[in-house]
Amino acid sequence: MKLTPLEFEKPIVELEKSIESLKARAKEHVAGAIPEIEALETRLKELRQQIYSNLTPWQRVQIVRHPARPYTLDYMKLIADDFMEMSGDRCFGNDLALIGGLAQIGDEKVMVIGHQKGHDTKQNIRHNFGLAHPEGYRKALRLMRLADKFGLPVVSFIDTPGAYPGITSEERHIAEAIAVNLREMFTLTVPIVAVVLGEGGSGGALGIGVADRVLILENAYYSVISPEGCAAILWKDQSHAPKAAAALKMTAPDLLTLKLVDEVIPEPAGGAHHSWEAAAESVKAAVLRHLAELKKLDEYELKEKRYAKFRAFGEFSEVVS
């Protein structure tokens, strides 16, 4: 897929074009081209470091929404030696916005569940832009209960703007479906590792996010509401989304500081869409490392630590003057 540069990446793209032009001239034995190429490549490396090490929260949001960014099924092709997708909630239907199935990652046999978006319009319509209906969460719960029955760890990949907010979703009780998942995930006796791959929006993300370890990719976000939704509520204008993104403390570094996630997984320079393979290797290594640590705990310790972890969220202290 052709990578469309984001607005803040345009200086990098212009420099890359200049380098390519000079390389073409160097092939024609143009004198003095090689030293100039080396100087520009050094400048390019410095520019990339300068831009990507100082990203604003809104720029990170733009990166995770890049259509070329890998999604759950893309990661499965790269990190799983075997993956068998399982369909349906045995109640209403099969939601393609939230997929799941049995997989083998390294030496670990696991149950994988995750949101799925599309790389083009046709795929996005098929997967409803990653916006899951109630049957998606009920399917996820069915698979998690199956994993619990057979002692398989659960790995969830979070990447959704939120649960589908339409009338069909409300008719089939989306709030109840998510609430049941939250309750039931606390009772599972197997290790659960959740990875926020891109967008972690509201209850749609939390519906598969109650985990012993919550990991997040470097440019991903996890938030109670999207920046646009927050801006529309607070300022009555979505153009304030960049300000909202900063105020929400939704980026990986902020979430790690607030102890809402357990680890930030590094991405290739510019985002996971620049190298699916490198991003997948980082995700695989992190998931396997945390699963190995969690498997040392017995069922009682797992559930107690999981409960204590989420009960500690939102703690604050007041200083009386």
N, C-alpha and C positions, 0 to 999 in steps of 0.2 A: 504494500500500500504506500502511495506517495505521501510523504510527510509534509503537511501544510504548516509553514512556520507560524508561530504565534507572534503577536505584535512586538513583544519585547525581545524576540529572537531575530528580528529582521537585521540588526547590525551584524550578527554572526553569519547570516545567510549571505549578505553582501560581501563580506570578507571571504567566505568560501568560494563565491563566484569569481572574485578577483584572483584567488589562488589557482582555480581551475583554468582560468584564461591564461595565466602566466605559464602553467604547466604545458598547455597546448603550444605556446610560443617556444618553450624550452625544447620541445620535440623537433621544432624547426631550426634548432641550433642558434637561437637568438642569444647573442652575447649579454651577459649580465643578468639573465633571468633567474638563474639558480640562487644566487645570494638574496635576491629580492623575494623569492618564494620562501626561503628559510626564515627571513625576517617577518614575513606575513604570517607564516605558520606559528611562529613564536607569539606574535600579537594575537592570533586566533585563540591559542591556548589560554593566554592571559585574559582575553575578553570572555571566554566561556566560564572561566573560574570566577571572574568578577560578577557576571550576570547570575549564574546558577547558585552562587554561594550567598546571594543577597536577594533572594526571591521574596516578594511580598505575599501575604496570605491569598490575595486575589489572583496573583500569577500562578500560585500552586493550584488553585481551583481550576484555572484555565488548562493547566497541564493534565490534571486528572480527567478532564472532559474531552481531551483530544481523541478523535475517532479512531486513531491508530493504536491507542493504548490497549494492551492485552487484557482480556477478560477471563472469566473462570475456565471456560472450555479451552482457551488458548494455553493457559497455564497447565491444564490437565494433559494436553498433548506434549508438553515439554518436561513436566516433572513426574508424571505417573507412568510406570511401566505397563500398567493395565488399568483401564477404566471402563466400567459397565454402567451406563446410565439407567436409572430406574424411574418409572413414570407413575403419575397419578396419586391422588390423595385418598382413593377408595371411597370417595363421598360425592364429589362433583365432577372433577376433570383433571387434566394435566396442565399446569401452568408453566410455560416455557421461560418465564422471567426469573424463575428460581429452579435451578436444576440440581440433581444429586445422583449419587450412585456409589457403588463399591470401587475402590481403587487401591493400587499398591504404589506407595511412594517410598523409594529405597527398599528397605527391608520391612517397612511397616504396612500392614493391611489396615485400611481405614475406611470410614464412611465420609464421603465428601458432599457438602451441600454449598451452593453458592448462587449469587445473582448473576444473570447473564444479560449483557446488552448486545448490540449489533454494530458492525463496522460500516454499514451503509443503511440506506432507508429501508430496503427490503428486510434486512436482518433485524433492524430496530422494531419494525412493525411486528415481525414474528415473535420477538422477545419482549414486546411492549416496553421498550426502552429501559428494561431492568426494573420496571414497576410491578411488583408482584401482587396478585389477587389473594384472597383468603386461602384458596385451594393450594397456592404455592407454599404458604406457611404450614398448612396441614400436611402437605406432602413432606416437607422438611421434618416435621415432627414424627411422621410415620417412619421415616428413614432413621432418625435419631433413636427412636424406641427400638428399631430393629438392630441398630448398632449396639445399644445397651444390652439387648438380649443375648447377643453373641460375643460380647466383650471386645468390640472394635472401637478404637478411638474415633472421635468426630473432629473433622477439620472443616471449618466454614470459611468461605470467601465472601466478604461483604463488598458490594459495589452497586449501590442504588441511590437515586435521589430521594427515595422514600417508597412507602407502599402505595399502590394505585389508589388515588382519591376519588374515583368515579362512583356513580350510583350503583353499578353492578357490584362493586367491592363492598359498599355499605349494605346492600341487600343480603350479601352472604356473610356479613359480620366480620369485617376486617379487624376491628379493634379486639374482638373476642379471640380471634385466631392468634393474633400477636401476643395477647395477654396469656393465653394458655401456653404458648411456646416459652415465654419468660418463666412461668411457674415450673413447667416440666423440665426445662434445661437445668434448673437447680437440683433436680432429683436424679439426674443421670449419674451412674456409678462409673462411667468410663471417662478418660481424659478428653477435654474439649479445647481445641486451639482455634481461635478466630483470627483471620487476617483481613484487615481493611485494605483492599486492593486499589480503590479509587475513591468514589463518593460513599460516605457513610451517613446517610440521611435519615434522621428521626427514628421512629418506631420501625420503619421498614428495614433499617439496618439492625436495630437491637433485637428484632424477632429471631435472628439467628446468631446473636452476638453475646449471649450469656456464656462465657467461657472461662476456663481456668487461666488461660493466657490469652491476652488480646494484643496482637501485633499490628503494626501499621506501616505501610510503605512510606518512604520519605516525603513524597509529594501528595499523599492522600489526605483526606480530611474526615472527621467524625463529628457530627453536630446535631443538635436538637432540631435545627431548621436550616434550610438553604440560605445563602447570603441574600438572594433575591427576595425570598419570603420574609426574612427579617427586615430588609430595607423597606418592603411594601408596608409592613406593620408599623415600624418605628418612624419612618420618614415619608410614608405614603408615596414613595417613588423608588422604583427598582434601580435607578441610576446610582443610588447610594450603596449598591452591593459591595464594592471594594471596601467601604468604611465598615459595613456590617461584618464582612469576612474577618477583618482585623479585630473587631470588638468581640466576636464570638469565641475567640481563642480555639479555633477549630483545627489548626494545623498540627502535624505530628510533633514538632518540638514543644508546642504549648501543651498538648495532651500528655506528653511524657512528663513534663514539669508538674502537671496537675495529678499525676499518677492514675490517669484514666486508661492508659495503655502501658504494656509491660516492656515493649521494645520497638524501636524504629528501625525498619529494614532499609538499608541504603539502596538507592536506585542508580542506574547509569546516568551520566551527565545529561541533563536536559529532560530526563523522565524515562519511564519504563518503555515508552513507545520507540525510543531510539535503539534499544537492544532488548528484544523479548527474551533472548536466551540468558543474558546476564541477569535480568530481573528475576527470571524463573529460578535460576541457580541460587540466588540470594533467598528467595522465598522457601525453596525446598530445604536449604540448609537450616534456616531458622525454625521451620516447622518440625523437622526431625530432631533438632536439638531440644526443643521444648517438650516434645512428646517423650523423649528419653528421660527427661527429668521428672515428668508427671507420672510416668509408669512406675516410679519408685515408691509412690504413695499408695496407701490402701484406699478402699472405697470410702471409708469414713473420713479420712483426712482430706480426700479430694473434695467431697461435698462441703465439709466444714470450711476449708480454705476458700472455696468458690463463693460460699455465702458471705463470709467475712470480707472478702474482696469487694463485693458490690455494696455491702452495707456501709463500707468506709467512704464511698463516693459522696461528695458534697459536704464533707465535714468542714467546719470553719470555727474560728475563735474570735471572740470580741475582746477588744482592749478597752477597759473602763478608765477614763481619764480622771 
